[in-house]
Amino acid sequence: MHPRYDEWLQFAFDHKVSEPQWYFEPEAPSFDSTESEDVELIRETFTRAGEDLKQYSDGQVNQGIWFLASLTGSDYMLSIRDSAVPVSEKISAIRSIYDLYCDCFAARCTEVLSHIDEPGGSDLNPICYMFWDVCPLVYLEDSADVSDLEDAIFSVLSDTIRIPQRACIEGGLHGLGDIAYRYPARVQKIIDDFLDTAKIDDNLRGYAENAREGAIL
């Protein structure tokens, strides 16, 4: 474990849930780290999210993951996309996103669909749905490791839509829909294979069919 892991968790998650979010405040805390540390800490956070984030509320986890994932909050994810960190470490960090969905989101999000505003969503559902929409990893054109990172991302998304939890399936489909215009054949193959065997309701099937064509919200 990284020696600053506990400090990192407090930095990213130990905040009062607020609007605007804590990280937009003028006196928001900072965390000085190298790009290599960023990749390692993100991987550890997502890999251990099912257990280590239990100490934080759904709202705190939602805002903390949003902060880490979105460029509106921070640039930590760029260390996975753009840095000179060894590609094997970047791939490991990307693959940990599946753990975030499988071990944390699947357990804590309610099984509602965000794209049609089904009622009853938890405070964690928003980032489960929007993770890939706000994450810069879906734009890899300028990355030196583009082919390897693409393969890792498609592997994660393909596995995520197999998690038997509606919100997680929707989140994975959202990610595939976001990149369908750049990788149409690859996205269509993944979703077609999924739909051939998936036992899902009509609303989720309709969303999958739209994601297949990149026609998602």
N, CA, C and O of each residue as an XYZ file, in Angstrom:
868
protein
N       0.840     -1.192      0.000
C       0.000      0.000      0.000
C       0.883      1.253      0.000
O       1.919      1.296      0.663
N       0.459      2.257     -0.747
C       1.207      3.508     -0.774
C       1.227      4.117      0.631
O       0.198      4.130      1.306
N       2.375      4.619      1.080
C       2.466      5.143      2.452
C       1.546      6.328      2.722
O       1.254      6.627      3.880
N       1.086      7.006      1.677
C       0.205      8.163      1.871
C      -1.254      7.835      1.531
O      -2.076      8.736      1.365
N      -1.557      6.569      1.431
C      -2.903      6.169      1.006
C      -3.988      6.711      1.938
O      -4.982      7.261      1.464
N      -3.819      6.569      3.235
C      -4.837      7.060      4.171
C      -4.993      8.576      4.069
O      -6.106      9.100      4.124
N      -3.881      9.264      3.921
C      -3.928     10.719      3.750
C      -4.682     11.072      2.473
O      -5.465     12.022      2.451
N      -4.447     10.312      1.420
C      -5.116     10.520      0.132
C      -6.633     10.328      0.260
O      -7.410     11.130     -0.258
N      -7.043      9.269      0.949
C      -8.475      9.030      1.136
C      -9.125     10.199      1.874
O     -10.203     10.652      1.491
N      -8.490     10.674      2.902
C      -9.044     11.814      3.633
C      -9.128     13.037      2.729
O     -10.117     13.769      2.757
N      -8.099     13.255      1.934
C      -8.076     14.389      1.018
C      -9.230     14.335      0.026
O      -9.864     15.357     -0.236
N      -9.513     13.171     -0.526
C     -10.508     13.054     -1.587
C     -11.937     12.885     -1.080
O     -12.881     13.278     -1.766
N     -12.115     12.304      0.118
C     -13.461     11.910      0.527
C     -13.947     12.492      1.855
O     -15.154     12.543      2.091
N     -13.048     12.927      2.715
C     -13.452     13.334      4.056
C     -13.864     14.809      4.070
O     -13.165     15.663      4.615
N     -15.021     15.081      3.454
C     -15.523     16.443      3.343
C     -17.038     16.443      3.509
O     -17.713     15.463      3.193
N     -17.550     17.541      4.001
C     -18.990     17.717      4.065
C     -19.545     17.801      2.653
O     -18.987     18.495      1.803
N     -20.639     17.100      2.402
C     -21.282     17.157      1.085
C     -21.924     18.529      0.923
O     -22.693     18.970      1.776
N     -21.604     19.193     -0.171
C     -22.074     20.567     -0.347
C     -22.289     20.871     -1.825
O     -21.787     20.166     -2.701
N     -23.042     21.927     -2.081
C     -23.210     22.487     -3.415
C     -22.917     23.980     -3.332
O     -23.621     24.680     -2.604
N     -21.925     24.503     -4.029
C     -20.998     23.761     -4.885
C     -20.103     22.831     -4.073
O     -19.969     22.969     -2.857
N     -19.507     21.899     -4.766
C     -18.695     20.882     -4.104
C     -17.483     21.508     -3.413
O     -17.030     22.601     -3.751
N     -16.983     20.756     -2.426
C     -15.877     21.261     -1.610
C     -14.676     21.672     -2.439
O     -13.973     22.616     -2.078
N     -14.424     20.980     -3.549
C     -13.193     21.242     -4.294
C     -13.254     22.518     -5.134
O     -12.260     22.906     -5.747
N     -14.412     23.167     -5.163
C     -14.510     24.459     -5.830
C     -14.294     25.629     -4.877
O     -14.254     26.784     -5.300
N     -14.155     25.325     -3.604
C     -13.952     26.386     -2.626
C     -12.553     27.000     -2.778
O     -11.601     26.280     -3.080
N     -12.414     28.316     -2.576
C     -11.096     28.968     -2.723
C     -10.021     28.358     -1.840
O      -8.852     28.315     -2.223
N     -10.404     27.888     -0.667
C      -9.429     27.337      0.270
C      -9.436     25.803      0.260
O      -9.069     25.174      1.252
N      -9.844     25.215     -0.838
C      -9.882     23.754     -0.925
C      -8.484     23.174     -0.733
O      -7.508     23.752     -1.211
N      -8.373     22.034     -0.036
C      -7.057     21.431      0.193
C      -6.451     20.911     -1.101
O      -7.156     20.680     -2.083
N      -5.160     20.732     -1.090
C      -4.447     20.178     -2.250
C      -3.641     18.973     -1.793
O      -3.419     18.760     -0.601
N      -3.209     18.192     -2.774
C      -2.414     16.995     -2.482
C      -1.303     16.936     -3.514
O      -1.549     16.648     -4.685
N      -0.087     17.208     -3.081
C       1.058     17.218     -3.987
C       1.553     15.788     -4.196
O       1.858     15.077     -3.239
N       1.626     15.387     -5.448
C       2.030     14.017     -5.756
C       2.628     13.972     -7.149
O       2.386     14.858     -7.969
N       3.408     12.938     -7.411
C       3.960     12.721     -8.739
C       2.924     11.993     -9.600
O       1.933     11.475     -9.085
N       3.159     11.957    -10.894
C       2.243     11.244    -11.776
C       2.222      9.755    -11.452
O       1.173      9.116    -11.525
N       3.371      9.207    -11.097
C       3.421      7.802    -10.718
C       2.595      7.547     -9.463
O       1.897      6.537     -9.376
N       2.668      8.450     -8.496
C       1.862      8.313     -7.291
C       0.379      8.434     -7.610
O      -0.440      7.704     -7.051
N       0.033      9.345     -8.500
C      -1.368      9.494     -8.890
C      -1.931      8.169     -9.395
O      -2.998      7.733     -8.963
N      -1.210      7.538    -10.305
C      -1.672      6.285    -10.899
C      -1.817      5.214     -9.817
O      -2.805      4.480     -9.791
N      -0.836      5.130     -8.935
C      -0.873      4.114     -7.881
C      -2.014      4.370     -6.904
O      -2.708      3.435     -6.504
N      -2.211      5.608     -6.524
C      -3.242      5.927     -5.546
C      -4.642      5.756     -6.116
O      -5.545      5.305     -5.411
N      -4.833      6.109     -7.375
C      -6.132      5.873     -8.011
C      -6.410      4.376     -8.073
O      -7.517      3.934     -7.767
N      -5.417      3.606     -8.467
C      -5.604      2.153     -8.540
C      -5.968      1.578     -7.176
O      -6.893      0.774     -7.065
N      -5.245      1.988     -6.148
C      -5.532      1.457     -4.817
C      -6.923      1.875     -4.348
O      -7.648      1.077     -3.753
N      -7.290      3.115     -4.613
C      -8.605      3.603     -4.198
C      -9.722      2.801     -4.838
O     -10.653      2.375     -4.154
N      -9.640      2.590     -6.144
C     -10.704      1.878     -6.844
C     -10.685      0.386     -6.515
O     -11.739     -0.229     -6.351
N      -9.500     -0.189     -6.418
C      -9.402     -1.610     -6.098
C      -9.980     -1.908     -4.723
O     -10.607     -2.949     -4.527
N      -9.777     -1.010     -3.775
C     -10.182     -1.229     -2.390
C     -11.473     -0.487     -2.037
O     -11.834     -0.387     -0.864
N     -12.165      0.029     -3.049
C     -13.323      0.892     -2.795
C     -14.432      0.181     -2.043
O     -15.112      0.797     -1.223
N     -14.626     -1.097     -2.307
C     -15.695     -1.817     -1.657
C     -15.566     -1.836     -0.151
O     -16.574     -1.843      0.554
N     -14.361     -1.844      0.349
C     -14.120     -1.896      1.797
C     -13.704     -0.544      2.356
O     -14.262     -0.094      3.356
N     -12.736      0.109      1.730
C     -12.133      1.297      2.345
C     -13.022      2.535      2.276
O     -12.840      3.464      3.064
N     -13.978      2.566      1.352
C     -14.860      3.730      1.267
C     -16.126      3.579      2.098
O     -16.987      4.458      2.077
N     -16.249      2.471      2.831
C     -17.404      2.285      3.706
C     -17.469      3.341      4.802
O     -18.545      3.625      5.327
N     -16.337      3.918      5.145
C     -16.306      4.911      6.215
C     -16.907      6.247      5.784
O     -17.112      7.136      6.611
N     -17.185      6.385      4.498
C     -17.740      7.631      3.977
C     -19.169      7.410      3.487
O     -19.522      6.312      3.057
N     -19.984      8.460      3.554
C     -21.373      8.369      3.109
C     -21.440      8.257      1.586
O     -20.465      8.525      0.885
N     -22.611      7.856      1.091
C     -22.791      7.785     -0.362
C     -22.522      9.134     -1.010
O     -21.913      9.205     -2.078
N     -22.975     10.203     -0.365
C     -22.752     11.531     -0.927
C     -21.281     11.903     -0.955
O     -20.813     12.504     -1.922
N     -20.548     11.557      0.090
C     -19.113     11.838      0.109
C     -18.375     11.042     -0.958
O     -17.489     11.572     -1.629
N     -18.735      9.777     -1.116
C     -18.087      8.957     -2.141
C     -18.430      9.483     -3.530
O     -17.565      9.531     -4.404
N     -19.673      9.875     -3.739
C     -20.080     10.430     -5.028
C     -19.233     11.650     -5.392
O     -18.695     11.741     -6.496
N     -19.125     12.584     -4.448
C     -18.363     13.801     -4.752
C     -16.870     13.512     -4.849
O     -16.173     14.142     -5.645
N     -16.364     12.560     -4.044
C     -14.945     12.236     -4.117
C     -14.556     11.567     -5.425
O     -13.537     11.915     -6.021
N     -15.361     10.609     -5.876
C     -15.065      9.956     -7.157
C     -15.221     10.941     -8.296
O     -14.430     10.932     -9.240
N     -16.228     11.786     -8.219
C     -16.411     12.813     -9.257
C     -15.192     13.725     -9.309
O     -14.720     14.076    -10.390
N     -14.690     14.103     -8.158
C     -13.493     14.932     -8.078
C     -12.304     14.253     -8.750
O     -11.576     14.890     -9.511
N     -12.102     12.971     -8.476
C     -10.968     12.259     -9.053
C     -11.139     12.004    -10.538
O     -10.159     12.029    -11.283
N     -12.359     11.761    -10.984
C     -12.590     11.339    -12.366
C     -12.685     12.490    -13.350
O     -12.248     12.361    -14.494
N     -13.246     13.612    -12.927
C     -13.588     14.687    -13.852
C     -12.529     15.780    -13.868
O     -11.975     16.139    -12.829
N     -12.257     16.295    -15.039
C     -11.309     17.401    -15.157
C     -11.857     18.690    -14.567
O     -11.093     19.629    -14.345
N     -13.152     18.764    -14.309
C     -13.681     19.933    -13.609
C     -13.271     19.931    -12.146
O     -13.313     20.966    -11.483
N     -12.869     18.755    -11.639
C     -12.453     18.666    -10.256
C     -10.950     18.608    -10.087
O     -10.397     19.282     -9.217
N     -10.274     17.805    -10.914
C      -8.836     17.618    -10.777
C      -8.281     17.048    -12.080
O      -9.025     16.704    -12.998
N      -6.963     16.959    -12.132
C      -6.330     16.394    -13.327
C      -5.611     15.082    -13.030
O      -4.721     14.685    -13.782
N      -5.982     14.408    -11.951
C      -5.286     13.174    -11.577
C      -5.418     12.084    -12.631
O      -4.474     11.326    -12.855
N      -6.569     11.993    -13.277
C      -6.764     10.940    -14.271
C      -5.873     11.127    -15.496
O      -5.630     10.176    -16.239
N      -5.391     12.337    -15.705
C      -4.494     12.571    -16.841
C      -3.171     11.833    -16.662
O      -2.476     11.554    -17.639
N      -2.825     11.519    -15.427
C      -1.601     10.745    -15.204
C      -1.729      9.342    -15.773
O      -0.730      8.731    -16.151
N      -2.958      8.825    -15.838
C      -3.184      7.531    -16.474
C      -3.172      7.672    -17.988
O      -2.671      6.795    -18.691
N      -3.713      8.754    -18.486
C      -3.836      8.922    -19.935
C      -2.559      9.409    -20.606
O      -2.195      8.917    -21.673
N      -1.877     10.371    -19.992
C      -0.856     11.124    -20.718
C       0.566     10.999    -20.192
O       1.498     11.414    -20.880
N       0.770     10.452    -19.018
C       2.090     10.508    -18.400
C       3.031      9.462    -18.974
O       2.639      8.613    -19.775
N       4.301      9.548    -18.535
C       5.321      8.569    -18.927
C       5.388      7.393    -17.957
O       6.333      6.606    -18.001
N       4.401      7.270    -17.092
C       4.325      6.118    -16.187
C       4.253      4.842    -17.025
O       3.575      4.840    -18.053
N       4.922      3.763    -16.632
C       4.885      2.523    -17.422
C       3.461      2.094    -17.747
O       2.564      2.175    -16.908
N       3.271      1.636    -18.982
C       1.926      1.321    -19.448
C       1.294      0.208    -18.620
O       0.073      0.181    -18.463
N       2.093     -0.705    -18.091
C       1.521     -1.773    -17.265
C       0.831     -1.208    -16.027
O      -0.195     -1.734    -15.594
N       1.386     -0.141    -15.455
C       0.786      0.481    -14.285
C      -0.486      1.237    -14.668
O      -1.458      1.245    -13.913
N      -0.478      1.861    -15.826
C      -1.678      2.550    -16.297
C      -2.803      1.557    -16.539
O      -3.950      1.814    -16.173
N      -2.484      0.429    -17.152
C      -3.497     -0.588    -17.424
C      -4.076     -1.117    -16.113
O      -5.285     -1.323    -16.003
N      -3.228     -1.335    -15.134
C      -3.701     -1.808    -13.835
C      -4.668     -0.805    -13.213
O      -5.670     -1.195    -12.614
N      -4.370      0.480    -13.353
C      -5.260      1.513    -12.816
C      -6.591      1.518    -13.555
O      -7.643      1.643    -12.928
N      -6.560      1.385    -14.865
C      -7.805      1.339    -15.631
C      -8.632      0.124    -15.229
O      -9.844      0.233    -15.043
N      -8.005     -1.003    -15.097
C      -8.743     -2.219    -14.733
C      -9.366     -2.111    -13.346
O     -10.358     -2.782    -13.061
N      -8.801     -1.283    -12.487
C      -9.374     -1.113    -11.151
C     -10.734     -0.428    -11.201
O     -11.485     -0.492    -10.228
N     -11.064      0.219    -12.302
C     -12.379      0.843    -12.437
C     -13.471     -0.222    -12.374
O     -14.560      0.036    -11.861
N     -13.190     -1.402    -12.886
C     -14.152     -2.493    -12.756
C     -14.394     -2.817    -11.283
O     -15.536     -3.049    -10.888
N     -13.352     -2.836    -10.473
C     -13.506     -3.097     -9.042
C     -14.378     -2.027     -8.383
O     -15.193     -2.330     -7.512
N     -14.198     -0.784     -8.804
C     -15.025      0.296     -8.280
C     -16.498      0.005     -8.533
O     -17.336      0.177     -7.648
N     -16.802     -0.434     -9.743
C     -18.198     -0.752    -10.077
C     -18.674     -2.013     -9.366
O     -19.753     -2.024     -8.774
N     -17.886     -3.058     -9.419
C     -18.309     -4.360     -8.910
C     -18.416     -4.385     -7.388
O     -19.366     -4.945     -6.841
N     -17.459     -3.788     -6.713
C     -17.370     -3.909     -5.262
C     -18.001     -2.744     -4.505
O     -18.428     -2.908     -3.362
N     -18.062     -1.574     -5.132
C     -18.600     -0.390     -4.459
C     -19.953      0.019     -5.041
O     -20.953      0.021     -4.323
N     -20.000      0.363     -6.317
C     -21.243      0.839     -6.910
C     -22.332     -0.230     -6.865
O     -23.476      0.074     -6.529
N     -21.998     -1.463     -7.194
C     -23.008     -2.523     -7.217
C     -23.616     -2.741     -5.840
O     -24.795     -3.075     -5.724
N     -22.820     -2.553     -4.804
C     -23.301     -2.773     -3.444
C     -24.076     -1.581     -2.892
O     -24.987     -1.759     -2.084
N     -23.725     -0.367     -3.320
C     -24.260      0.822     -2.658
C     -25.249      1.619     -3.493
O     -26.064      2.349     -2.931
N     -25.206      1.506     -4.795
C     -26.168      2.221     -5.633
C     -27.492      1.458     -5.656
O     -27.506      0.229     -5.579
N     -28.576      2.172     -5.760
C     -29.864      1.516     -5.929
C     -30.060      1.176     -7.404
O     -29.491      1.825     -8.282
N     -30.870      0.153     -7.665
C     -31.006     -0.365     -9.022
C     -32.062      0.411     -9.808
O     -33.101     -0.120    -10.201
N     -31.752      1.683    -10.018
C     -32.617      2.551    -10.817
C     -31.830      3.065    -12.008
O     -30.600      3.104    -11.990
N     -32.557      3.456    -13.041
C     -31.923      3.955    -14.262
C     -31.936      5.475    -14.253
O     -32.991      6.101    -14.146
N     -30.752      6.055    -14.366
C     -30.621      7.508    -14.302
C     -31.076      8.186    -15.581
O     -31.547      9.322    -15.539
N     -30.945      7.514    -16.713
C     -31.250      8.202    -17.981
C     -32.734      8.476    -18.142
O     -33.113      9.312    -18.962
N     -33.589      7.792    -17.378
C     -35.025      8.089    -17.404
C     -35.505      8.576    -16.036
O     -36.706      8.603    -15.765
N     -34.568      8.957    -15.191
C     -34.882      9.548    -13.884
C     -35.823      8.678    -13.060
O     -36.773      9.175    -12.455
N     -35.550      7.378    -13.044
C     -36.336      6.524    -12.157
C     -36.141      6.974    -10.716
O     -35.017      7.281    -10.319
N     -37.196      7.020     -9.933
C     -37.075      7.503     -8.547
C     -36.354      6.500     -7.653
O     -36.294      5.307     -7.948
N     -35.814      7.011     -6.562
C     -35.223      6.149     -5.548
C     -33.727      5.980     -5.641
O     -33.166      5.113     -4.971
N     -33.060      6.783     -6.455
C     -31.609      6.668     -6.571
C     -30.901      7.091     -5.297
O     -31.349      8.006     -4.606
N     -29.792      6.425     -4.986
C     -28.986      6.824     -3.836
C     -28.134      8.033     -4.211
O     -28.081      8.437     -5.373
N     -27.475      8.597     -3.216
C     -26.590      9.737     -3.478
C     -25.354      9.330     -4.270
O     -24.602     10.191     -4.726
N     -25.136      8.036     -4.439
C     -23.975      7.551     -5.189
C     -24.306      7.237     -6.646
O     -23.399      7.086     -7.465
N     -25.577      7.138     -6.976
C     -25.956      6.791     -8.346
C     -25.447      7.766     -9.413
O     -25.109      7.321    -10.510
N     -25.376      9.083     -9.139
C     -24.962      9.982    -10.211
C     -23.599      9.655    -10.811
O     -23.467      9.648    -12.035
N     -22.582      9.385     -9.995
C     -21.263      9.119    -10.565
C     -21.183      7.723    -11.161
O     -20.405      7.494    -12.088
N     -21.970      6.786    -10.648
C     -22.039      5.468    -11.285
C     -22.501      5.613    -12.729
O     -21.976      4.950    -13.623
N     -23.465      6.464    -12.950
C     -23.991      6.707    -14.298
C     -23.035      7.549    -15.139
O     -22.858      7.283    -16.328
N     -22.419      8.557    -14.533
C     -21.689      9.564    -15.304
C     -20.182      9.367    -15.351
O     -19.488     10.157    -15.990
N     -19.653      8.337    -14.695
C     -18.198      8.201    -14.577
C     -17.502      8.336    -15.932
O     -16.601      9.160    -16.086
N     -17.915      7.533    -16.912
C     -17.214      7.547    -18.194
C     -17.512      8.796    -18.998
O     -16.734      9.167    -19.877
N     -18.626      9.449    -18.711
C     -18.973     10.681    -19.406
C     -18.043     11.814    -19.008
O     -17.690     12.649    -19.840
N     -17.639     11.852    -17.727
C     -16.795     12.943    -17.240
C     -15.312     12.588    -17.240
O     -14.472     13.469    -17.057
N     -14.977     11.324    -17.440
C     -13.593     10.865    -17.316
C     -12.811     11.099    -18.613
O     -13.296     10.740    -19.686
N     -11.620     11.689    -18.543
C     -10.850     11.965    -19.758
C     -10.260     10.725    -20.417
O      -9.656     10.831    -21.485
N     -10.418      9.557    -19.812
C      -9.876      8.342    -20.427
C     -10.606      7.942    -21.702
O     -10.121      7.094    -22.451
N     -11.754      8.535    -21.958
C     -12.453      8.196    -23.203
C     -11.870      8.965    -24.398
O     -12.282      8.745    -25.537
N     -10.930      9.848    -24.141
C     -10.272     10.602    -25.218
C      -8.785     10.262    -25.207
O      -8.004     10.863    -24.469
N      -8.407      9.298    -26.031
C      -7.055      8.748    -25.972
C      -6.209      9.085    -27.196
O      -5.081      8.605    -27.315
N      -6.727      9.890    -28.094
C      -6.057     10.065    -29.370
C      -4.603     10.493    -29.262
O      -3.776     10.089    -30.079
N      -4.283     11.307    -28.264
C      -2.925     11.832    -28.144
C      -2.048     11.027    -27.185
O      -0.900     11.396    -26.940
N      -2.576      9.941    -26.648
C      -1.801      9.132    -25.714
C      -0.771      8.290    -26.459
O      -1.055      7.731    -27.518
N       0.420      8.209    -25.891
C       1.469      7.385    -26.505
C       1.131      5.901    -26.409
O       1.649      5.097    -27.184
N       0.268      5.532    -25.465
C      -0.070      4.125    -25.223
C      -1.493      3.821    -25.672
O      -2.165      2.978    -25.078
N      -1.952      4.498    -26.713
C      -3.369      4.469    -27.055
C      -3.907      3.060    -27.262
O      -4.982      2.747    -26.751
N      -3.213      2.212    -27.982
C      -3.743      0.883    -28.283
C      -3.916      0.052    -27.019
O      -4.954     -0.583    -26.834
N      -2.909      0.050    -26.148
C      -2.983     -0.727    -24.919
C      -4.065     -0.191    -23.983
O      -4.785     -0.965    -23.352
N      -4.176      1.126    -23.897
C      -5.183      1.712    -23.016
C      -6.588      1.469    -23.556
O      -7.515      1.213    -22.787
N      -6.749      1.547    -24.873
C      -8.048      1.220    -25.475
C      -8.472     -0.194    -25.118
O      -9.614     -0.420    -24.717
N      -7.566     -1.137    -25.261
C      -7.899     -2.530    -24.954
C      -8.338     -2.678    -23.498
O      -9.296     -3.394    -23.205
N      -7.642     -2.007    -22.594
C      -7.989     -2.094    -21.176
C      -9.359     -1.492    -20.908
O     -10.146     -2.047    -20.141
N      -9.645     -0.360    -21.536
C     -10.943      0.294    -21.335
C     -12.080     -0.557    -21.876
O     -13.110     -0.702    -21.218
N     -11.909     -1.120    -23.061
C     -12.966     -1.963    -23.611
C     -13.164     -3.217    -22.764
O     -14.290     -3.693    -22.621
N     -12.099     -3.748    -22.210
C     -12.228     -4.900    -21.328
C     -13.041     -4.535    -20.087
O     -13.920     -5.293    -19.678
N     -12.754     -3.382    -19.488
C     -13.488     -2.936    -18.304
C     -14.962     -2.713    -18.630
O     -15.838     -3.155    -17.886
N     -15.234     -2.036    -19.729
C     -16.628     -1.748    -20.077
C     -17.393     -3.023    -20.402
O     -18.552     -3.170    -20.013
N     -16.753     -3.938    -21.108
C     -17.396     -5.211    -21.434
C     -17.727     -5.989    -20.167
O     -18.793     -6.597    -20.074
N     -16.826     -5.975    -19.198
C     -17.067     -6.683    -17.938
C     -18.109     -5.955    -17.079
O     -18.909     -6.591    -16.393
N     -18.091     -4.626    -17.123
C     -19.011     -3.856    -16.282
C     -20.460     -4.115    -16.652
O     -21.305     -4.217    -15.762
N     -20.773     -4.223    -17.929
C     -22.170     -4.442    -18.313
C     -22.629     -5.866    -18.015
O     -23.795     -6.199    -18.229
N     -21.729     -6.699    -17.527
C     -22.095     -8.054    -17.093
C     -22.330     -8.118    -15.583
O     -22.730     -9.163    -15.068
N     -22.092     -7.034    -14.878
C     -22.387     -7.011    -13.449
C     -23.906     -7.045    -13.281
O     -24.593     -6.216    -13.878
N     -24.445     -7.954    -12.506
C     -25.903     -8.074    -12.399
C     -26.519     -7.005    -11.494
O     -27.091     -7.311    -10.447
N     -26.392     -5.771    -11.912
C     -26.932     -4.643    -11.159
C     -27.287     -3.563    -12.166
O     -26.422     -3.127    -12.925
N     -28.537     -3.122    -12.192
C     -29.034     -2.251    -13.272
C     -28.247     -0.962    -13.395
O     -27.925     -0.551    -14.510
N     -27.925     -0.308    -12.282
C     -27.208      0.961    -12.352
C     -25.812      0.776    -12.927
O     -25.331      1.625    -13.678
N     -25.156     -0.332    -12.577
C     -23.817     -0.594    -13.112
C     -23.870     -0.914    -14.596
O     -23.028     -0.451    -15.366
N     -24.852     -1.700    -14.998
C     -25.013     -1.995    -16.428
C     -25.227     -0.696    -17.198
O     -24.607     -0.469    -18.237
N     -26.108      0.150    -16.677
C     -26.376      1.425    -17.337
C     -25.112      2.276    -17.421
O     -24.854      2.902    -18.449
N     -24.319      2.302    -16.342
C     -23.086      3.087    -16.354
C     -22.101      2.589    -17.399
O     -21.475      3.389    -18.094
N     -21.959      1.260    -17.517
C     -21.083      0.705    -18.540
C     -21.582      0.985    -19.943
O     -20.796      1.305    -20.834
N     -22.892      0.866    -20.143
C     -23.473      1.179    -21.451
C     -23.294      2.657    -21.794
O     -23.056      3.012    -22.948
N     -23.411      3.505    -20.785
C     -23.184      4.931    -21.012
C     -21.769      5.163    -21.543
O     -21.567      5.931    -22.484
N     -20.801      4.495    -20.935
C     -19.427      4.630    -21.410
C     -19.263      4.150    -22.837
O     -18.595      4.803    -23.638
N     -19.863      3.018    -23.165
C     -19.780      2.507    -24.534
C     -20.471      3.459    -25.504
O     -19.966      3.708    -26.599
N     -21.614      3.986    -25.107
C     -22.310      4.931    -25.974
C     -21.514      6.195    -26.233
O     -21.586      6.772    -27.318
N     -20.746      6.628    -25.222
C     -19.934      7.836    -25.378
C     -18.826      7.663    -26.414
O     -18.422      8.638    -27.047
N     -18.328      6.441    -26.596
C     -17.211      6.226    -27.526
C     -17.629      5.519    -28.803
O     -16.786      5.159    -29.625
N     -18.934      5.318    -28.970
C     -19.412      4.573    -30.149
C     -19.072      5.275    -31.453
O     -18.839      4.615    -32.465
N     -19.041      6.595    -31.447
C     -18.776      7.301    -32.709
C     -17.324      7.138    -33.154
O     -17.023      7.294    -34.338
N     -16.417      6.827    -32.222
C     -15.022      6.622    -32.596
C     -14.697      5.143    -32.839
O     -13.784      4.819    -33.599
N     -15.433      4.270    -32.202
C     -15.169      2.834    -32.320
C     -16.474      2.080    -32.608
O     -16.843      1.188    -31.844
N     -17.166      2.417    -33.675
C     -18.508      1.843    -33.875
C     -18.542      0.327    -33.928
O     -19.398     -0.288    -33.293
N     -17.642     -0.282    -34.662
C     -17.686     -1.740    -34.812
C     -17.394     -2.429    -33.479
O     -18.036     -3.419    -33.128
N     -16.440     -1.905    -32.756
C     -16.055     -2.528    -31.492
C     -17.179     -2.409    -30.460
O     -17.473     -3.367    -29.744
N     -17.793     -1.251    -30.388
C     -18.897     -1.046    -29.450
C     -20.082     -1.924    -29.831
O     -20.689     -2.555    -28.966
N     -20.410     -1.970    -31.102
C     -21.549     -2.765    -31.537
C     -21.349     -4.247    -31.243
O     -22.300     -4.938    -30.876
N     -20.135     -4.736    -31.398
C     -19.858     -6.151    -31.119
C     -20.060     -6.449    -29.628
O     -20.679     -7.454    -29.276
N     -19.547     -5.590    -28.764
C     -19.685     -5.805    -27.328
C     -21.159     -5.792    -26.915
O     -21.606     -6.663    -26.169
N     -21.903     -4.809    -27.401
C     -23.303     -4.696    -27.003
C     -24.142     -5.807    -27.632
O     -25.050     -6.328    -26.984
N     -23.859     -6.179    -28.874
C     -24.595     -7.284    -29.495
C     -24.385     -8.582    -28.715
O     -25.336     -9.325    -28.472
N     -23.151     -8.850    -28.328
C     -22.869    -10.059    -27.557
C     -23.596    -10.021    -26.213
O     -24.107    -11.037    -25.742
N     -23.635     -8.850    -25.612
C     -24.344     -8.689    -24.347
C     -25.833     -8.944    -24.512
O     -26.426     -9.687    -23.730
N     -26.438     -8.335    -25.519
C     -27.877     -8.464    -25.714
C     -28.290     -9.879    -26.105
O     -29.435    -10.273    -25.883
N     -27.379    -10.638    -26.677
C     -27.696    -12.021    -27.054
C     -28.016    -12.894    -25.837
O     -28.773    -13.859    -25.941
N     -27.439    -12.549    -24.692
C     -27.597    -13.409    -23.510
C     -28.185    -12.694    -22.295
O     -28.578    -13.348    -21.328
N     -28.249    -11.364    -22.329
C     -28.658    -10.601    -21.151
C     -30.146    -10.764    -20.856
O     -30.979    -10.753    -21.762
N     -30.458    -10.915    -19.586
C     -31.845    -10.938    -19.137
C     -32.119     -9.608    -18.444
O     -31.927     -9.465    -17.236
N     -32.568     -8.648    -19.230
C     -32.760     -7.292    -18.741
C     -34.141     -6.796    -19.145
O     -34.767     -7.341    -20.054
N     -34.609     -5.756    -18.461
C     -35.928     -5.206    -18.745
C     -35.896     -4.356    -20.007
O     -34.829     -4.057    -20.543
N     -37.066     -3.976    -20.470
C     -37.191     -3.260    -21.739
C     -36.510     -1.894    -21.698
O     -35.928     -1.471    -22.697
N     -36.570     -1.197    -20.564
C     -35.937      0.121    -20.477
C     -34.423      0.013    -20.622
O     -33.800      0.823    -21.308
N     -33.844     -0.973    -19.983
C     -32.401     -1.151    -20.068
C     -31.997     -1.670    -21.440
O     -30.955     -1.281    -21.967
N     -32.805     -2.538    -22.020
C     -32.514     -3.028    -23.379
C     -32.583     -1.882    -24.381
O     -31.746     -1.785    -25.280
N     -33.568     -1.024    -24.228
C     -33.664      0.122    -25.125
C     -32.462      1.036    -25.008
O     -31.982      1.570    -26.008
N     -31.970      1.220    -23.781
C     -30.787      2.059    -23.589
C     -29.559      1.413    -24.231
O     -28.725      2.101    -24.820
N     -29.455      0.095    -24.114
C     -28.344     -0.624    -24.743
C     -28.388     -0.466    -26.261
O     -27.354     -0.258    -26.896
N     -29.567     -0.563    -26.835
C     -29.694     -0.403    -28.284
C     -29.324      1.003    -28.721
O     -28.715      1.186    -29.775
N     -29.685      1.996    -27.922
C     -29.296      3.368    -28.244
C     -27.784      3.560    -28.076
O     -27.137      4.204    -28.901
N     -27.238      2.999    -27.007
C     -25.786      3.111    -26.792
C     -25.019      2.482    -27.942
O     -23.959      2.970    -28.333
N     -25.549      1.414    -28.472
C     -24.914      0.741    -29.620
C     -24.684      1.698    -30.777
O     -23.708      1.565    -31.515
N     -25.576      2.656    -30.935
C     -25.476      3.622    -32.026
C     -24.905      4.965    -31.573
O     -24.823      5.907    -32.361
N     -24.515      5.046    -30.310
C     -24.009      6.315    -29.778
C     -25.095      7.321    -29.522
O     -24.811      8.509    -29.368
N     -26.351      6.875    -29.473
C     -27.490      7.774    -29.306
C     -27.962      7.757    -27.865
O     -29.069      7.308    -27.568
N     -27.110      8.254    -26.966
C     -27.429      8.247    -25.544
C     -27.353      9.653    -24.980
O     -26.744     10.542    -25.575
N     -27.984      9.848    -23.812
C     -27.941     11.131    -23.131
C     -26.674     11.263    -22.322
O     -26.460     12.287    -21.673
